[in-house]
Amino acid sequence: MKKIATLILLAALAFQAQAQNPRVWLDTDRGPIIIELYPDDSPITVDNFLRYVDDGFYNGLIFHRVVPDFIVQAGGFNPDLQYQEPTYEDIVNEADNGLDNLRGTIAMARQSDPDTASSQFFINVTQNDILNPGGNTDAGYAVFGEVVLGMDLIDDMSEQPRSSITSPLGTLSDFPRDTPVIERAVRLDEGFPLMPDHSGSWYDPQTSGVGFNIEIADDNGGNGPIANVYWYNFDEQRQFWLVGSAPFEYGATEVTVDLSSHPADEEGVGFQSPPESDFSIYGSVTLSFDDCTSGSVAYDLTDYGSGEIAIARLSRPDNYSCEG
């Protein structure tokens, strides 16, 4: 019995360690890519990558190399093909860590010298044994994590039409004609990040006439993201609106928004537009999401009570994709 208990404890500790692996969200203009990193296997590489993430180095850079059935690569150029000079020294190659270049893994790009990886990385579109130690590259390329959401976007990237283009560093081969841009790269709190894709209409599948309009966007002052919420429902044909907004940090997995109320008794108030005046503070809601298509609204409202509503997507922004 003691041996069994020990095994259970070790399994629980292993699961806990796995759950604590850091994750990074690449918010691209095509949708989200979430990567889980493996610091136990690649401590130097993961530390290096996270330094660049925390510095905002990847924000606004592009995927400048896409090769069908091979890789997509980023971390070196902006949309104007200006080279982003690495800000840290090159790192030691950790390709001998036992992690293979399998489909969906992320690895460091480098020059012919094995210890020249800096800021550029690539994601394997397929199993690339030639990139492992002992393959065609001898020293191999260091894998330090894998994609846990967004491989559909990676596949789409890799199939884009390509051409050769001249950059300040010379010719870039396999350059995508429709360049995917990394809007931001940020560490994640535990859970699913609040993202621009959550903008749109949401509804309560359990209750007729209850819905939410949510907008996640940068504020006008460029000071970071803000969540705008409209909650509308009907009680005996009487409209009831709750509206509010709150700032948060990208990478956060929930946001609490103070709401103001309006009974909307006056004539001429439309279903799609809340009234413009006579609002009063009514309580707060906390938004969180399981993925891009489902989430929850926890509420604490005057004369309404407290609880939680599971919500589902009704509409989404154009030209943005995310797996459910």
N, C-alpha and C positions, 0 to 999 in steps of 0.2 A: 504493500500500500504506500509506503514511504517513497519507493522508487517511482510509482505512478504519479504521486503528488509532485515530486521533483520535476518529472517530465512535463506535467501540466504547467508548472511555474515557469520552466524554461521556455515553453511554447508561448506563454503569455508575454514573457519579457521580449521574446523575438518579435512577436506581433506588435508590441508597443514600440520597439525600436524602429520597425518598418514604418509604422504609422507616423513617426516623428521625422521621417525624412523630409527635408525642405522641398517646397514646390515653388516653381516660378511660372507666372502667367505672362505669356507673350500675347499682348492684345494687338492683333494685326487688323488691317483694314478689310480683311476677308472674314474675320472671326477669331475666336480664342484658341490658343494652343497652350496647354498646361503640361509642364514637364516636372517629373519627380526626379530629384537628384540623389546620388548615392555617395555620401561623404565617407562612409566606412570603407568603401572600395577605392575611391578616388579623392582623398582628402585635399590634396594640393590643387587638383583641377576644379573641384567644387568650390573651394575657397576663392580661387581666382575668378571663376564665373560669377559668383555672388558679389564680389567686389565691383565688377563691372555693372551688374544689375543695380546694386545699391547706389552707385554713382550716377545712374541714369544714362550710362554710356550707349545703350542699345536703343534708346528712345529716338524714333525718327529714322532709324537705319532700315535698309532694305534687304530682302533676299536677292543677292546679286548673282547667284549661280544656281541653276536648276538643271538636273540631268535625269531624264526618265529612267525608271528602274535602277536608280543609283542613289543620289542624294539631293538635298536642297541646302544651300549654304548662306550664312548671313554674318553680320558683325564687322563689316569693313567699310561700307559706303552708304552715303545718304542718297536720296532720289536724284540729286544733281550730280551724282558720281564724284562727289568730293570724298576723298579718303579720310576715314576717321582713324587718326593715329592712336595706337594703343598707349595707355597711360601707365601700365605696369610692366615690369620686366618679364621676359619670356619664362615659361615654367618647364619643369622637368616632365618628361613624357611618362605617364602612368599606364601605358597600354598593356603592360604585363599584369594587370590587376585581376585577370580572369573573366572580365566582361567582354563578350564578343560584340561585333558590329552587326547586331540583328536588326530586323525591320523595326522602326520606331525608336531606336536608341539615338541618343545625342552624343556626339564626340567632338573633340577639338581638331580644328584644321591646323596645319603647320606647314613649314617648308621642308626641304629634304633632310635637314638636320632634325633629328627626333625631338630635341629640346628647344623648339622654337614656337610652340603654341603660345598665343597671347589672347586676343579678343575674339577671333573668328571661330565659329562652330558650324557643324553640319548635322543634319538629321538623316538617318538612313531610311530610304524609301523601301529597300528590300534587304535581304540578308547579304551582307558584303563580306564574305570570308577573306577576300584579298586585302582587306584593311586591318585584319587581325595580325598580331605578331606572328612572324613566320610565313605570312602571305607574301604577295608580290612586293610589299613595302618593308619587309624584314622587321623593323622595330614596331610597326603597327600604329594605329591611331587610338587615343585614349577615350574609351567610353566612360561617361560619368553620370548617366541618367537615361530616362526614357519618356516618351510622350504618353501621357495618360488620357488626354483628350485633344482632338484636333487632327488626327491622322488623315481624315477625309480632306482637310484643307491642304495638308502636305502633299497628298496624292494629286490633288488638282494643280498645285503649284508645279509639281515635277513634270506635268504634261503640257505646260504652256509652250506656245511657240517661242523659239529662241533665236538669238543672233549673236554675232561678235560685235563688240562695241569698244571704242577707245576711251580709256580713263587716264587720269594723271599717272597711274602706275603701269600703263601699258594696255594691251588688249585684254578685255574680259571675254572669255569664251563662255558659251552657254548662258548668256544674259537673257532673262525673261523680258519679253516685249511689254508685258503688262506687269510692272514691278510690284510685288507685294511689299507693303510697308509695315514695320513694327511700330505701332503708335506709342507703345510703352512696354517695358519689361519690369515687373515688380514681384517681390516675394509675396506669397500668399499666407494669410491666416488659415487656420484649419477650417475647411469647408469650401464652398463654392463662391468665387468672387462676384461682387456686384460689378456689372459691366454695361457698356452702352447697349449691348444686345437685349438687356432687360427692359429697355424702353418699349412702350407699346401698350396695348390693352390686355387686361387680365380679368378673369371672372371666377366666381365661386361656383363650382359645379354642383354644389349641394343646395344652393339657394337662388331661386329665380329673381332677377332684377338687381343683383348685387355685383358690382364690378369696380375695377380700378384702372385708372390711366396712370402710368408710371413713366417718368423720363429720367434717365441717367445721362448726364452730360457735364462738360466743363462749364463752370460759371463764366459770366461775361468778363470778369476781371482776370481770368487766367490763373486763379488761385487754387485750382483743383476741382474735383468733381462735386456735383450737387445732385441730390435726389428730390424730384418734384413728384408729389402724390396727389391724385384726385380720387376720392372714394365717393361713389354715388350709389344710392339705393332708393327704393320706393316703399312707402307705407300707406296703403289705402289711396293710391294714385297721387301721393304727395311726395315731391322730390326732396331729397335730403343730401346735401353736399358737404364733404369734409375735404379741406385742402391744406397743404403745407409743403415745406421744403427744408432740407438740412444738408450741410456739407459732410463729407467723409473723405477718407484717404483711399486711393486706389490700392487694391489688395485686400481691403476689408470685406468680410463676408456678411455683414449686416449693418443696417443703419436705422436709427430711431428718429422719427419725424414727428414734431409737434403739429397737431392739426387744429384748424379753426373750422367752425360750423356755420351753416346758413340753411334756414328751413326752406328757402326757395318757394315761398308761397305766392310771390308776386306773379302777375300774369306776364307771359311772354318769355319766361326762362326756358331755353331749349334743353333737350336731353343731352346734347353733346357739349354744351357750354355752361359752366357754372356762373352764377350771378357775380357781379363785380364789387359789391359792397356789403356792409352790415354783417361781417364775419366776427365771431367771438371764439376764444380758445376753448377747446372741447376735450382735449386729451392727446394721446400719442399712439403711434403705431410703430412696430419694428418690422422691417422687411428683411427677409432672407430667402435664398433660393437653393434648391437641390441641384439644379442644372439650368439649362437655357429655356426649359419649357414648363417647369413647375417650381413652386415655392410656397411661402406662407406669409401671412400677415398676422402678427400678434398685436392685439389692441388692448388699450386701457382707456376707456372713454366715459365721460360724465353721463349719467343717466342711461348708459348703454351697457356698461359692465366691462368685464375683461374676458379674453379668450383668444382663440387662434383660428384663422381661416386658411384652409389649403386652397391655393389659387392655381389656375392653369392659364396658359397663354392663349390669347385670342388673335393677336396680330403682332408683327415684329417689324423692325426697321428694314427698309429696302437694302439689297446688296450686302447683306450680312448673314453669315451662316454659323450655326453651332449645333453640335449633336445634342440630342436629348439624353 
